[in-house]
Amino acid sequence: MKRKWLYQVLILTISLFIGLSSNLAIICDHHWVESSILPPVVTVFRDDHQHAFMLGWDDEMDDLRFSFIEDEFGFRHTSFAVTGRLNDSVFWGLDMLFRGHDIQSHSSEHLHFARLNSSRIELLLGQSINDIERLYGYTPIVFAYPFGSHSSESDSIIPNYFDVGRGIGSEKTNRGAWPITSRSCCLHSAPTCNGITGDVVDRLTISFEEMLNNEGHRAYKCYGHSGWFNAREREQFEKELSKIAEHDNLWLTTWGEAIAYQVVRDHTVIEDYHTYSENIKFKTVAPELNISRYPVPVTYRVEIPRDWDNLAVLDDGRIIPHKIVENSSGKYLLLNSTPRGQIIEITTQRVVDTTGPVISGIHITYTTEGVLVLFEVSDFHGTVCDVNMTIVTDIGSFDFDRIVNPTFWSNNTYGRVVFNASDIYAITVMASDSSGNIGVSSNE
Ligand SMILES: [Zn+2]
């Protein structure tokens, strides 16, 4: 009883003190502390979206036929590839990676895992990981069971190699659950085991809306076979996607990116958080994670004083983009960053960046598939935002409006494939940064 009374007096004293001091701030030994400001949090999904849509294709049949969806609607997919088939079609995957899609493992051979002994399973998984590392330069983190076939034995082996083993069953009671059980069989949201192919295409939006209406359900996890679509189904699929894309609080992501985001989020630690009168600083680190395996940015939501405007956000001194959200509970800043032990600073002071991105090392590879152009884009004071390329070849000229650095690459490499071309006459690469500065490189 006495303790409660003391507690109330303490609260009253603090409230009075806060109320009297200007701008709800109290002076400490070293700096100003905004007493009402909450420390940063990592949001559930990128950009604080409340729902996610993850699309996966199995068996790499006609995935390229659907890779236009990132241009038209913003959707991205994961190709679960049978990696033993990819040796002669490396550009197939690179083309998708530079559009923002993702490649993960569907074993190196398409076999029933329930019928295999453990040493065979280990061999197939190891081979498949090696294939993706060798061909695409990163380690896959998600596995899709061929035929959805699995056993308790395979389920106990998969976690030694991948973060998630994905099945093909239909989610019934936990449709939209997130996070999904890592290290176990993950099910998809589409109503039949054919995923989004067949008659299910017509029900995609209905099934998606059902997920949205379920309290606590967040991630629509979809899979199908791109090669099974006939013309009518493909048309219907595009119609359904256009309706889903209208939903404004939806993260359009890939299986690989969504799971990597969740892993990084689970491991992120925010240290040394301080608020001052002109800035907020914190350190972000994932001490127990090999971040090069999951090099994806997570979103931090940072509360800021209501009267702060015209802010700059610095990630180890480099300007990064941000978004401000204001509602009845406060004013927040959203920023994306990969935890690497760096200092994030949000400042009300003016920060100017007048230098554009630097494009270097344009490298061309000719194969029977076509030509591959690789180059580096770096920005020393800001963040690379848009990268595009115009290329003139023997089969015509091409404008690639939006080129991305692949999700799982820990470098600054960008590129593009021109299938069936055998000669290049001219290349122009352009890149802009978050302050609108532009860098150009031409190779004629
Ligand atoms: Zn398959």
Residues whose N, C-alpha, C, O or C-beta is under 5 A from the ligand:
A	BS01	ZN	D58 D59 P146 F147
